[in-house]
């Protein structure tokens, strides 16, 4: 079958939406670091909606680790398909907002030169939590991180996201060019402030004067939300049938999409609000709502669901005990920690539950379970700290933490090996091996990981009693019975 490309775009069936602008006339205004599936299902779609009237805001993407996105999109002239799935079917659309993808490992100088040029006014990022080379417990730059050590010693040849940003900003400073705005689209607490703290610290370690200059750079906070499962070979075959061309990496997603943005772009921005984004003065309340309600629920379902034998989130939602657990987690434990005047949290909860049930969205529990040591502090532990401070129970949240501890043992309930993908995987499995299925020893070993739990939770009696009790139950009677007992109680 013919490959999707600029030459074959005209042969796409009439029912498939394609770019409504002349791609030969658009120019880049945004560089995006970490051009994975989520960015292509989210920000790239918003920009695509705006390019007809704002042709100088196209995107050049960069892969910081692997060249797979470049290899998939380069033969397609940057074009790719976003397929929205729900119970009514699959609805494809071809996106043209990405002009090209650069591999930072082999095209680093071209990438840095572009970032340093005045036409680039925004650099956005989706590099995942671990891509910022920081300590999730306190949000500070991890100066011992191998990539940070390398980039401080070799500032003109960076390989980390902070190093890339600072080198490009240093070049702009030297050339007298105003800085671009840095917009993180990752699930970090107060992502704008967090990334500013990380990047400014890195710049100051390079040069004190540069650090002061970077401190004045705009780091607008954002909250992004859209569920994007991994693409399968079956998905590729289906998309080929729908668009009449081969797409090496189409993106599967849901109808829902949300983008809340702090309106802080000194060098200008596209009119994102015209594509449905919310421009606000303070993103943090929306971010906290999403991290705690959506992401916290997702992680809890991922660990418990995987261990219970459920491959997809929609499978988990087919078990009424799990539905009751997640409904109670959001209603009784998360929502009381949120201060959102004018927002109907109950309606948001119900919307999330409906999204989780989407049978067409094949979102794997194993995929969501990745990098849990990086995600737990934002998704579950912050809410637990608030509950502890208020003297309130957190049984369901505590079960989510215990499920993570059970998951990172690396052996499921059937004795099968779990492919644990996490920066701390080797350390955690060593702790589990030493514990030899003893819940108390396993809890003590894992809670001592300060990168995850800080220094306060390990000494908190209420936290220990709640989580260790659930962990013992998971090891003793298994996930499904533990969930059922908690729901009944």
PyMOL commands that set and color helices and strands:
alter all, ss='L'
color gray80, all
select helices_A, chain A and resi 9-11+23-25+37-41+43-50+68-76+108-115+129-132+146-153+161-175+191-206+208-214+233-243+272-275+284-307+313-316+320-337+345-357+365-369+372-389+395-407+425-435+439-447+450-453+457-459+461-477+479-488
alter helices_A, ss='H'
color red, helices_A
select strands_A, chain A and resi 28-33+58-63+80-86+89-95+98-103+122-125+134-135+140-141+181-184+222-225+251-253+258-262+278-280
alter strands_A, ss='S'
color yellow, strands_A
deselect
rebuild
show_as cartoon
